[in-house]
Amino acid sequence: MKNNTAIFYMIFSVIAFAMMNIVVKYLSTFNVYQIVFFRSIGTLIFTIPLIIKNELSILGNNKKLLFIRGLIGVISLTCFFESLNYLAVGTAVSLRYTSPIFAAIFAFIFLKEKIKPVQWLLFIIAFAGVLIIKGFGVNISLIGLFLIITSAIFMGLIFVVIRKIGNGDHPLVVINYFMLMAFLFGGFMSINNWKNPSSVEWYLLLSLGVFGYIGQLYMTKAFQSDETSLVAPLKYLEIVVTIIFGVFWFGEVYNLWTLLGVFLILLGLIYNIYLKSKSK
């Protein structure tokens, strides 16, 4: 029963994140800064009351690290949303999931964490998937590729910064810091790029933060409910679900080369998770 609960939580999380990706793609007529702005509002509606309820400090303890985490988070999020204007949503999500490669490299450099030879091999396999998607995928934009790899690199940095923060700050504070910075950045940059949403678009824009928060919440619940080795690989279902949604919602086309590239990314990263959990 415990396993079933964790699996349910992670699948629910995956669907929520995939829906957020699809809504962002649908709202591509809006400036990326406005998307970031509304993405933050929907989450802040949840985090601020919870911080107040739990009597936590909004500014946190590790202010410097929290600021860095928020800054690189905003860069990663902005690049990801902007990449959706150039790439199929499933392709963008697949390429963004190369972030564990960069996280491991940064952890090796800054935290002196060891990387086994077999892990390097798995990272090479995953990155080969990126090269296949670029070389043989359908309509792969160089601008889109640059944006999504930049997003993945900064997401890899986020993992390292969060490790440095450790238990020094409550997870709610970390998330809230990121969303506050996204709110300020997106709001300021939207001043000269504002587009008035229709009544339906208001709901869709505000739903971004709701889907994001639900995805984060149930992902956390899943990791708390069972072993990482069971739960972590399920996170990569987001790629599969997003591809399916992209095909049905936007009529996106994925040739066999693209799917092979996605498979290699999944193979390299999921097997790496298995090896790390086994070593522990």
C-alpha positions as CSV (number, residue, x, y, z in Angstrom):
1,M,0.0,0.0,0.0
2,K,2.9,2.3,0.8
3,N,4.4,1.8,-2.7
4,N,1.0,2.4,-4.3
5,T,0.6,5.7,-2.4
6,A,4.0,7.0,-3.5
7,I,3.4,6.0,-7.1
8,F,0.0,7.7,-7.1
9,Y,1.5,10.9,-5.6
10,M,4.3,11.0,-8.3
11,I,1.9,10.3,-11.2
12,F,-0.4,13.1,-9.9
13,S,2.7,15.4,-9.7
14,V,3.8,14.5,-13.2
15,I,0.4,15.3,-14.7
16,A,0.3,18.6,-12.9
17,F,3.7,19.6,-14.2
18,A,2.8,18.4,-17.7
19,M,-0.4,20.5,-17.7
20,M,1.7,23.5,-16.6
21,N,4.0,23.0,-19.6
22,I,1.0,22.7,-22.0
23,V,-0.6,25.8,-20.7
24,V,2.6,27.8,-21.1
25,K,2.9,26.5,-24.7
26,Y,-0.8,27.5,-25.3
27,L,-0.1,31.0,-24.0
28,S,2.8,31.5,-26.4
29,T,1.3,34.8,-27.6
30,F,2.2,36.3,-24.2
31,N,5.6,37.7,-23.5
32,V,7.8,35.3,-21.5
33,Y,8.1,37.8,-18.6
34,Q,4.4,38.0,-18.2
35,I,4.3,34.2,-18.1
36,V,6.9,34.2,-15.4
37,F,5.0,36.9,-13.5
38,F,1.8,34.9,-13.4
39,R,3.6,31.6,-12.7
40,S,4.9,33.2,-9.5
41,I,1.6,34.7,-8.4
42,G,-0.2,31.3,-8.5
43,T,2.4,29.7,-6.2
44,L,2.7,32.7,-3.8
45,I,-1.0,32.4,-3.1
46,F,-0.1,29.1,-1.4
47,T,3.4,29.7,0.0
48,I,2.9,33.1,1.8
49,P,-0.1,32.0,4.0
50,L,1.7,28.7,4.8
51,I,4.9,30.6,5.9
52,I,2.8,32.9,8.0
53,K,0.9,30.0,9.5
54,N,4.1,28.1,10.4
55,E,5.7,31.3,11.7
56,L,8.7,31.1,9.4
57,S,10.9,34.0,8.3
58,I,10.2,35.1,4.8
59,L,13.7,36.4,4.4
60,G,15.2,33.1,5.7
61,N,18.5,32.5,7.3
62,N,21.0,31.9,4.4
63,K,20.0,35.1,2.6
64,K,23.0,35.0,0.2
65,L,22.4,31.4,-0.9
66,L,18.6,32.0,-1.1
67,F,19.2,35.0,-3.3
68,I,21.5,33.0,-5.6
69,R,19.0,30.1,-5.7
70,G,16.2,32.6,-6.6
71,L,18.3,34.3,-9.3
72,I,19.4,31.2,-11.1
73,G,15.9,29.8,-10.7
74,V,14.5,32.8,-12.5
75,I,17.0,32.5,-15.3
76,S,16.3,28.8,-15.7
77,L,12.5,29.3,-15.6
78,T,12.6,32.2,-18.1
79,C,14.8,30.3,-20.6
80,F,12.6,27.2,-20.3
81,F,9.4,29.2,-21.0
82,E,11.0,31.1,-23.9
83,S,12.3,27.8,-25.4
84,L,8.7,26.7,-25.8
85,N,8.3,29.4,-28.5
86,Y,10.9,27.5,-30.6
87,L,10.6,23.8,-29.7
88,A,7.9,21.2,-29.4
89,V,6.9,21.0,-25.8
90,G,7.9,17.4,-25.4
91,T,11.3,18.0,-26.9
92,A,11.9,21.0,-24.6
93,V,11.0,19.1,-21.5
94,S,13.2,16.1,-22.6
95,L,16.2,18.3,-23.1
96,R,15.6,20.2,-19.8
97,Y,15.9,16.9,-18.0
98,T,19.6,16.8,-18.8
99,S,20.0,19.0,-15.8
100,P,21.2,16.1,-13.5
101,I,24.3,15.8,-15.8
102,F,25.2,19.4,-15.1
103,A,24.2,19.0,-11.4
104,A,26.7,16.1,-11.1
105,I,29.4,18.1,-12.8
106,F,28.9,21.2,-10.6
107,A,28.7,18.9,-7.5
108,F,32.0,17.4,-8.6
109,I,33.6,20.8,-8.9
110,F,32.1,22.7,-5.9
111,L,31.1,20.0,-3.5
112,K,33.9,17.5,-4.3
113,E,31.4,14.7,-4.8
114,K,32.7,11.8,-6.7
115,I,31.4,10.6,-10.1
116,K,32.0,7.0,-10.9
117,P,33.3,6.0,-14.4
118,V,30.0,4.2,-15.1
119,Q,28.1,7.4,-14.3
120,W,30.2,9.4,-16.8
121,L,29.3,6.7,-19.4
122,L,25.6,7.1,-18.6
123,F,25.9,10.9,-18.9
124,I,27.5,10.5,-22.3
125,I,24.6,8.2,-23.4
126,A,22.1,10.8,-22.2
127,F,23.9,13.6,-23.9
128,A,24.2,11.5,-27.1
129,G,20.4,11.6,-27.0
130,V,20.5,15.4,-27.0
131,L,22.8,15.3,-30.1
132,I,20.5,12.9,-31.9
133,I,17.5,15.1,-31.2
134,K,19.5,18.1,-32.5
135,G,20.9,16.3,-35.6
136,F,17.9,14.3,-36.7
137,G,14.9,15.7,-34.8
138,V,12.0,17.5,-36.5
139,N,12.5,21.3,-36.8
140,I,15.0,21.8,-34.0
141,S,15.7,25.5,-33.6
142,L,19.2,26.5,-32.6
143,I,17.8,29.3,-30.5
144,G,15.4,27.0,-28.8
145,L,18.3,24.5,-28.2
146,F,20.5,27.2,-26.7
147,L,17.7,28.4,-24.4
148,I,16.7,24.9,-23.1
149,I,20.3,23.8,-22.5
150,T,20.9,27.1,-20.7
151,S,17.8,26.3,-18.6
152,A,19.2,22.8,-17.8
153,I,22.6,24.2,-16.8
154,F,21.1,26.7,-14.4
155,M,18.8,24.0,-13.0
156,G,21.8,21.9,-12.4
157,L,23.3,24.8,-10.4
158,I,20.0,25.0,-8.4
159,F,20.5,21.4,-7.1
160,V,24.0,22.3,-5.8
161,V,22.9,25.5,-4.2
162,I,20.0,23.7,-2.5
163,R,22.5,21.1,-1.2
164,K,24.5,24.0,0.3
165,I,21.4,25.5,1.9
166,G,20.7,22.1,3.4
167,N,18.4,22.2,6.5
168,G,19.3,25.8,7.2
169,D,16.0,27.0,5.7
170,H,12.5,25.5,5.5
171,P,11.6,24.2,1.9
172,L,8.7,26.7,1.9
173,V,11.1,29.6,2.4
174,V,13.3,28.4,-0.4
175,I,10.4,28.1,-2.8
176,N,8.9,31.4,-1.7
177,Y,12.2,33.2,-2.2
178,F,12.4,31.9,-5.7
179,M,8.8,32.9,-6.5
180,L,9.1,36.3,-4.9
181,M,12.1,37.0,-7.1
182,A,10.2,35.7,-10.2
183,F,7.3,37.9,-9.2
184,L,9.5,41.0,-9.0
185,F,11.5,40.2,-12.2
186,G,8.5,39.2,-14.3
187,G,6.4,42.1,-13.1
188,F,9.1,44.7,-13.8
189,M,10.0,43.3,-17.2
190,S,6.3,43.0,-18.1
191,I,5.7,46.8,-17.7
192,N,6.5,47.6,-21.3
193,N,5.5,44.2,-22.7
194,W,2.0,43.8,-21.1
195,K,-0.8,42.2,-23.0
196,N,-4.3,42.3,-21.4
197,P,-5.6,38.7,-21.0
198,S,-9.1,37.7,-21.9
199,S,-11.3,36.2,-19.2
200,V,-10.3,32.7,-20.1
201,E,-6.6,33.7,-20.3
202,W,-6.7,35.1,-16.8
203,Y,-7.7,31.7,-15.5
204,L,-5.0,29.9,-17.6
205,L,-2.3,32.3,-16.5
206,L,-3.2,32.0,-12.8
207,S,-3.4,28.2,-13.2
208,L,0.3,28.1,-14.0
209,G,1.3,28.6,-10.4
210,V,-1.5,26.3,-9.2
211,F,-0.2,23.4,-11.4
212,G,3.4,24.2,-10.4
213,Y,2.6,24.2,-6.7
214,I,0.5,21.0,-6.9
215,G,3.3,19.3,-8.8
216,Q,5.9,20.3,-6.3
217,L,3.6,19.4,-3.3
218,Y,2.8,15.9,-4.5
219,M,6.4,15.2,-5.7
220,T,7.5,16.1,-2.1
221,K,4.8,13.8,-0.7
222,A,6.0,11.0,-3.0
223,F,9.6,11.3,-1.8
224,Q,8.5,11.3,1.8
225,S,6.3,8.2,1.3
226,D,8.8,5.8,-0.1
227,E,12.4,5.2,-1.2
228,T,14.0,7.5,-3.7
229,S,15.0,4.6,-5.9
230,L,11.3,3.8,-6.5
231,V,10.0,7.4,-6.8
232,A,12.7,9.3,-8.6
233,P,12.5,7.5,-12.0
234,L,8.8,8.1,-12.1
235,K,9.6,11.8,-12.3
236,Y,10.7,11.2,-15.9
237,L,7.2,10.2,-16.8
238,E,6.7,13.9,-17.2
239,I,8.5,13.7,-20.5
240,V,6.2,10.9,-21.8
241,V,3.0,12.6,-20.6
242,T,4.1,16.0,-22.0
243,I,4.8,14.4,-25.4
244,I,1.4,12.7,-25.5
245,F,-0.3,16.0,-24.5
246,G,1.7,17.9,-27.2
247,V,0.6,15.4,-29.9
248,F,-3.1,15.7,-29.0
249,W,-3.2,19.4,-28.1
250,F,-0.9,20.9,-30.7
251,G,-0.5,18.2,-33.3
252,E,3.2,18.1,-32.7
253,V,5.2,15.6,-34.7
254,Y,8.1,13.5,-33.3
255,N,10.0,11.3,-35.7
256,L,11.8,8.1,-34.7
257,W,15.1,9.9,-34.2
258,T,13.6,12.3,-31.7
259,L,12.0,9.4,-29.8
260,L,15.4,7.6,-29.8
261,G,17.1,10.6,-28.4
262,V,14.4,10.9,-25.7
263,F,14.9,7.2,-24.9
264,L,18.7,7.6,-24.5
265,I,18.2,10.6,-22.2
266,L,15.8,8.6,-20.1
267,L,18.0,5.5,-20.1
268,G,21.1,7.4,-19.0
269,L,19.5,9.4,-16.3
270,I,17.1,6.8,-14.8
271,Y,19.9,4.1,-14.6
272,N,22.1,6.7,-13.0
273,I,19.5,7.2,-10.3
274,Y,19.3,3.4,-9.8
275,L,23.1,3.1,-9.4
276,K,23.2,6.0,-6.9
277,S,20.4,4.5,-4.8
278,K,22.0,1.1,-4.9
279,S,25.4,2.4,-3.7
280,K,23.7,4.1,-0.8
